[in-house]
Amino acid sequence: NLIHRSSRQYYMTVADNTAWEWAAAHLFVAYLLDADRRPDLRKAFLQYLVEALRGAKGDSSSSLDRLLGRKVETLEAPWRLWVSEELAAAKLTR
């Protein structure tokens, strides 16, 4: 679950699951940048990065929600499906 994590939790927390959370965050970014997926969220996500970095709003999802045209929480299930499909395509599932 990527929802309700602050950047502080990624950088300041030392826990057994921190590495897994970083890996999940990397996969979620790959999902958002995948040009082949529909709806295409790549441009909106890149616009968010510019806005978040310029405005120092990296912990706020309201800008991301606005630019994606949906709440980021609604992407969790499609993202999990995308990960499963990518793993199956790479033959990394059982």
N, C-alpha and C positions, 0 to 999 in steps of 0.2 A: 504494500500500500504506500503510494507516494504522497498521498494527500496529508495535509496538516504537518508537514515537516518544515522546519526553518533551516536556513543555511547554517546556523549555529550548530544544529544537531549533526550536520555532516562534518563540520570542521572541528568542533570542540568536544564531541562525544567519543569516548573510547569504549566500545562495546563489541561483543562477539559478532553482532549483525551489521556493524558499520560497513564492512567491505561489501556485503550483500546489498545494502541500501545504495551504495555508490554504483554498483553494477546495475541495479534496477534503474537508477537515474540515467545512466548512460544508455540503457536500452530504450527508455522512454523518449529521450532526445532523438535517438535513431528512428524511432517510430514517427515522431513529429516531422523529421526531415526526410522521410521516405517519399520520394517524388512519385512513386507508383501507387501509393495508397489513395483511396477516395473516402471521404472528401480530402482534398489536398490541404494540409495544414502548414506546409513548409513556409510559405510566404508570411503567413500570420505569425508563426513562431519566430521567424527572423526579425520581423517588425517588433515583436515583444522584446527580443534580446536587445535591440537598439534602445528601445524605450526604457527597459529595466536598467541597463547599464548607464545610460545618460542621466536618468532620473533617480538612480540609486534606490530602486524599488524592487530589488531582487527577491524580497520575502513576501511580496504581495501578489496574490493570484488575480486580483480584480482586473489588472491590465491584461493579463493573459486571457482571462475569461472574455473580456471585451473584444480583443483582437481575434481570438479563435471563433467568436460568435457562439460560444457555449461555455458552460461551466467545465473547468478542467476535470472535475470529478466524473463527468459523463464519459470521459475517455478511458477510464480504468478498464472496463470490460473489453472494449475493442482493442486496447493495447495488449491485454493478456492473450486475446485470440491471435493477434498479429505475432506475438512472441512464439506461441505454439506453432503457427503456420511456418514461421521462419526456421524454427528448430526442425520441424518435419521436413522442410525442403532441404535442409542441410543434413538430414538423416541423423539427427542427434537425439531423437526421442527413442523410447523403448520400443 
